[in-house]
Amino acid sequence: IFASGDLFDAYWSKLLRSYAVEALARPTLREKASIEDAREFLRPLRGMERQESQPGVYRWREITEGRIAQIDIEALQPRELTLHTLKLHRTS
């Protein structure tokens, strides 16, 4: 999830290459996710949290709960704004 379309456009080609390499490296897995699976995946995590910050510039936060991890990058100036959120299910 990106803060704007322009930010997504700037990262699109790198993301596509990264996801393609990841898909080729993983074992073949063919499962269909249900609506309930999607809701469960998108719910707020309540796990261990780590943060890094440069005051007035950015905050990086990772939350892990079981095999699910979420990483948020936030700008702190001129106002707090989530620039990017990554949520993934770790397979190893």
RODO-2510 file (C-alpha; in nm, 4 decimals, decimal comma):
residues 92
     n   res          X          Y          Z
     1     i     0,0000     0,0000     0,0000
     2     f     0,1532     0,3308    -0,1081
     3     a     0,0717     0,6874    -0,0066
     4     s     0,0152     0,7976    -0,3659
     5     g    -0,0046     0,6765    -0,7217
     6     d     0,3126     0,8668    -0,8075
     7     l     0,5080     0,6883    -0,5341
     8     f     0,3765     0,3521    -0,6550
     9     d     0,4697     0,4394    -1,0152
    10     a     0,8242     0,5208    -0,9047
    11     y     0,8669     0,1751    -0,7475
    12     w     0,6551    -0,0340    -0,9863
    13     s     0,9324    -0,1803    -1,2061
    14     k     1,1492    -0,2729    -0,9059
    15     l     0,8528    -0,4329    -0,7308
    16     l     0,7550    -0,6315    -1,0378
    17     r     1,1065    -0,7733    -1,0783
    18     s     1,1263    -0,8558    -0,7082
    19     y     0,7896    -1,0334    -0,7026
    20     a     0,8718    -1,2264    -1,0206
    21     v     1,1999    -1,3530    -0,8730
    22     e     1,0235    -1,4445    -0,5483
    23     a     0,7494    -1,6334    -0,7337
    24     l     1,0056    -1,8326    -0,9325
    25     a     1,2084    -1,9157    -0,6216
    26     r     0,9127    -2,0470    -0,4207
    27     p     0,7804    -2,3979    -0,4487
    28     t     0,4648    -2,4233    -0,6548
    29     l     0,1672    -2,3603    -0,4317
    30     r    -0,1845    -2,3391    -0,5665
    31     e    -0,4284    -2,2304    -0,3001
    32     k    -0,7271    -2,0010    -0,3255
    33     a    -0,7843    -1,7456    -0,0533
    34     s    -1,1360    -1,6922     0,0752
    35     i    -1,2850    -1,3567     0,1725
    36     e    -1,2380    -1,4602     0,5366
    37     d    -0,8693    -1,5386     0,4674
    38     a    -0,8296    -1,1865     0,3237
    39     r    -1,0024    -1,0263     0,6233
    40     e    -0,7819    -1,2202     0,8640
    41     f    -0,4693    -1,1183     0,6719
    42     l    -0,5659    -0,7488     0,6741
    43     r    -0,6613    -0,7230     1,0414
    44     p    -0,4272    -0,5178     1,2632
    45     l    -0,1443    -0,7266     1,4096
    46     r    -0,0899    -0,7619     1,7832
    47     g     0,2600    -0,8973     1,8040
    48     m     0,6181    -0,8031     1,8777
    49     e     0,7044    -0,4556     1,7531
    50     r     1,0411    -0,3033     1,6573
    51     q     1,0933     0,0604     1,5598
    52     e     1,3634     0,2804     1,4156
    53     s     1,3269     0,6522     1,3832
    54     q     1,5117     0,9638     1,2873
    55     p     1,3276     1,2407     1,4742
    56     g     1,1500     1,4774     1,2397
    57     v     1,2292     1,2634     0,9335
    58     y     1,0938     0,9071     0,9323
    59     r     0,9762     0,6120     1,1387
    60     w     1,0203     0,2458     1,0368
    61     r     0,8146    -0,0102     1,2252
    62     e     0,7920    -0,3882     1,2007
    63     i     0,5234    -0,5913     1,3759
    64     t     0,5409    -0,9706     1,3739
    65     e     0,2678    -1,2063     1,4861
    66     g     0,3340    -1,5709     1,4165
    67     r     0,4269    -1,5999     1,0488
    68     i     0,2758    -1,2654     0,9481
    69     a     0,4898    -0,9515     0,9392
    70     q     0,3965    -0,5915     0,8677
    71     i     0,6436    -0,3141     0,7910
    72     d     0,5367     0,0506     0,7874
    73     i     0,7448     0,3474     0,6726
    74     e     0,6137     0,6857     0,7818
    75     a     0,7240     1,0407     0,7058
    76     l     0,7160     1,2620     1,0152
    77     q     0,7344     1,6063     0,8507
    78     p     0,5565     1,8278     0,7550
    79     r     0,2938     1,5934     0,9060
    80     e     0,2870     1,2229     0,9862
    81     l     0,2077     1,0247     0,6725
    82     t     0,2332     0,6515     0,6044
    83     l     0,4410     0,6231     0,2872
    84     h     0,4344     0,2456     0,2528
    85     t     0,2898    -0,0580     0,4273
    86     l     0,4056    -0,4101     0,3489
    87     k     0,2282    -0,7091     0,4976
    88     l     0,3415    -1,0615     0,4208
    89     h     0,3079    -1,4211     0,5273
    90     r     0,6511    -1,5671     0,5900
    91     t     0,6950    -1,9154     0,4515
    92     s     1,0283    -1,9923     0,6160
***
